[in-house]
Amino acid sequence: MVVRVDTIWLRIVSRIVLIPVIAGVSYEVLRLAGTSNSKIMDIISRPGMWMQGLTTKEPDDSMIQVAIAAVEEVFDWKKYLEENFPETYPAGYFEEQENLA
């Protein structure tokens, strides 16, 4: 059902009021699509997957190198591995690996 509103301020208010409704319905559809294997949900989510295919692409090697450098600046993953997995990565493990290379 479509309600026709001629005044601009009522149109703006109605659209603002309907944002939570649209967001809620979209959330439920996405949640259902993520947990369902039915053909109907596959058909409903297919246009979104097509759009995702148009707007995303695999990163090239330079992008991956930049991402790794950025993560290493903010997160010391070597220290994390040595602290949380000492049986696999004992203290000084990465220094020894660098000396061997």
C-alpha positions as CSV (number, residue, x, y, z in Angstrom):
1,M,0.0,0.0,0.0
2,V,1.4,3.4,-1.0
3,V,0.3,6.6,0.8
4,R,0.6,9.6,-1.4
5,V,1.9,12.7,0.4
6,D,2.0,16.0,-1.4
7,T,3.7,18.2,1.1
8,I,7.5,18.0,1.2
9,W,7.8,18.1,5.0
10,L,5.4,15.2,5.5
11,R,7.2,13.2,2.8
12,I,10.6,13.8,4.6
13,V,9.1,12.9,8.0
14,S,7.4,9.7,6.6
15,R,10.7,8.6,5.1
16,I,12.6,9.2,8.3
17,V,9.9,7.3,10.3
18,L,10.1,4.4,8.0
19,I,13.9,4.0,8.2
20,P,13.8,1.6,11.2
21,V,11.1,-0.5,9.6
22,I,13.1,-0.9,6.4
23,A,16.3,-1.6,8.4
24,G,14.5,-4.2,10.5
25,V,13.0,-6.0,7.6
26,S,16.3,-6.0,5.8
27,Y,18.1,-7.3,8.8
28,E,15.6,-10.2,9.2
29,V,15.9,-11.1,5.5
30,L,19.7,-11.1,5.6
31,R,19.7,-13.2,8.8
32,L,17.3,-15.7,7.3
33,A,19.3,-15.8,4.1
34,G,22.4,-16.6,6.1
35,T,20.9,-19.5,7.9
36,S,18.7,-21.0,5.2
37,N,19.6,-23.2,2.2
38,S,16.2,-22.8,0.5
39,K,15.9,-21.8,-3.2
40,I,13.6,-19.0,-2.4
41,M,16.2,-17.3,-0.1
42,D,18.8,-18.0,-2.8
43,I,16.7,-16.1,-5.3
44,I,16.0,-13.2,-2.9
45,S,19.7,-12.8,-2.1
46,R,21.0,-13.2,-5.6
47,P,20.7,-9.5,-6.7
48,G,22.7,-8.5,-3.6
49,M,25.4,-11.0,-4.5
50,W,25.5,-9.6,-8.0
51,M,25.9,-6.1,-6.6
52,Q,28.7,-7.4,-4.3
53,G,30.4,-8.9,-7.3
54,L,30.3,-5.5,-9.1
55,T,31.6,-3.5,-6.2
56,T,34.4,-5.7,-4.8
57,K,37.4,-7.4,-6.3
58,E,40.4,-9.4,-5.0
59,P,43.2,-7.3,-3.7
60,D,46.5,-7.3,-5.6
61,D,49.8,-8.0,-4.0
62,S,50.6,-4.3,-3.2
63,M,47.3,-4.0,-1.4
64,I,48.0,-7.1,0.7
65,Q,51.5,-5.8,1.6
66,V,50.0,-2.5,2.8
67,A,47.4,-4.3,4.9
68,I,50.0,-6.5,6.5
69,A,52.2,-3.5,7.3
70,A,49.2,-1.7,8.8
71,V,48.3,-4.6,11.0
72,E,51.9,-5.1,12.2
73,E,52.0,-1.4,13.2
74,V,49.1,-1.8,15.6
75,F,49.2,-5.4,16.6
76,D,52.3,-7.3,17.7
77,W,51.2,-10.8,16.5
78,K,54.5,-12.4,17.2
79,K,54.3,-11.4,20.8
80,Y,50.6,-12.6,20.9
81,L,51.6,-16.0,19.5
82,E,54.5,-16.4,22.0
83,E,52.3,-15.4,24.9
84,N,49.2,-17.5,24.0
85,F,50.7,-20.5,22.3
86,P,54.0,-21.1,24.2
87,E,54.1,-24.8,23.3
88,T,54.2,-24.0,19.6
89,Y,56.0,-20.7,19.7
90,P,58.4,-20.6,22.7
91,A,60.0,-17.3,23.7
92,G,62.5,-16.1,21.1
93,Y,60.9,-18.4,18.4
94,F,60.6,-15.6,15.8
95,E,64.1,-14.2,16.4
96,E,65.5,-17.7,15.8
97,Q,63.6,-18.0,12.6
98,E,64.9,-14.6,11.4
99,N,68.5,-15.7,12.2
100,L,68.0,-18.9,10.2
101,A,66.8,-17.0,7.1
